[in-house]
Amino acid sequence: MPRVLRIINRLNLGGPTFNAALLTKHMSPKYETLLVAGTKQDSEESSDFIVKDLGIDFRKIAHMKREINPIADYKAYQELRSIIKEYKPDIVHTHAAKSGALGRLAAIHSKVPVILHTFHGHVFHSYFNSTTTKVFLKIERYLANKSSAIIAISQRQREELVKDFKICDASKMHVIPLGFNLDRFIDNQIVNRKKFRVKYELADDEIAVTIIGRLVPVKNHAMFLRMVKSMQDQKNVRFFIVGDGESKKTLLELARSLGIDYTYFPDQPRRAQLTFCSWMKDAEVAVAGSDLITLTSYNEGTPVSLIEAQAGGKAIISTNVGGIENVVKINGTALLCEPDDDQLYLKHMLNLTTNDSQRINFGANGLNHVKDRYHYTRLVHDMMQLYGQLLH
């Protein structure tokens, strides 16, 4: 049985964790897998429960963290070399940037036969200044040259990585979309919807617009807040921010400066036009309780919240970045605009919050659009095929 060492930056709530966990669980018994994870940031909600609920044990590397720290990074690299020496994997598969760099370096220097990396997103724009970005590009090109294969999670991302950033030749780049257990967004919707709407005191005729994700600059929540300000006269529409992170204080201050009636619900559990919910482990409750899901990012790989929204039958308004155009059905499940196009974003929001039939129709189209494309069984099948190809 081939052995896989699967290395992920950290177990935080998001697509990489779900996919690393599902691949670890469901590629067995054909592949034996050891899952290794770094340490999450203090501002992030732990998602250890995702792997534990699947009955998966994992090894944690305390020194592997999201931020760059030469001393800690070297210690993490050495620990990965030690794990490889002990475990003797046939395949090392890394997920996301930090683990991709340290894990592949350790695998290259340990002469592991097959080395893969999945880009769940990339940091080549909207994260760092041009000088830092150029350094990261050089590192990624070197690592890609030494890798057996590179995986993009959407066709749009593949084109960016190959044509725009020249990470590697097209022949080495494979597209394998993410996969999830979508059943929890399909089942028990009535119960979950009531749970969300009772908690946040939503009336039956009120429309809930929700944005789900980390509160970090690249997610561009300020665009969402400007829209909320512009819609203050729409008394039957309420807005929810699910997530937390380093930008929380900045966003609370922005909401205050814009004169929005808001509350940070964990501290002040009251009814408001805008509610900061913090993290919710049961994302299916937030999706079921909402009427429209939105996203305002500057940069995305494949946004999990939009896949889950469609599985839960919700209409979408999003910025058109990264792999989003491959995830949604434009003008069928979602309306798109460019980042910071406040005028079109507001127009879309007014359209779908006032046009009940279009909003409901978009939601009804969602499940058929994602149920086969993004189910974990398809992910496992595609990955098994690639592993077999590379091993032979």
Buried (B, 14 or more C-beta within 10 A) or exposed (E): EBBBBBBBBBBBBBBBBBBBBBBBBBBEEEBBBBBBBBBBBEBBBBBBEBBEEBEBEBEBBEBBBBEEEEEBBEBBBEBBBEBBEEBEBBBBBBBBBBBBBBBBBBBBEBEBEBBBBBBBBBBBBBBEEEEEBEEBBEBBEBBBEEBBBBBBBBEBBBBBBBEEBEBBEEEBBBBBBBBBBBEBBBEBBEEBBBBBBEBBEBEEEBBBBBBBBBBBBBBBBBBBBBBBBBBBEBEEBBBBBBBBBBBBEEBBEBBEEBEBBBBBBEEEEEEBBBBBBBBBEEBBBBBBBBBBBBBBBBBBBBBBBBBBBBBBBBBBBBBBBBBBBBBBBEEEBBBBBEBBBBEEBBBBBBEBBEEEEBBBEBBEBBBEBBBEBBBBEBBBBBBBEBBEEBEE
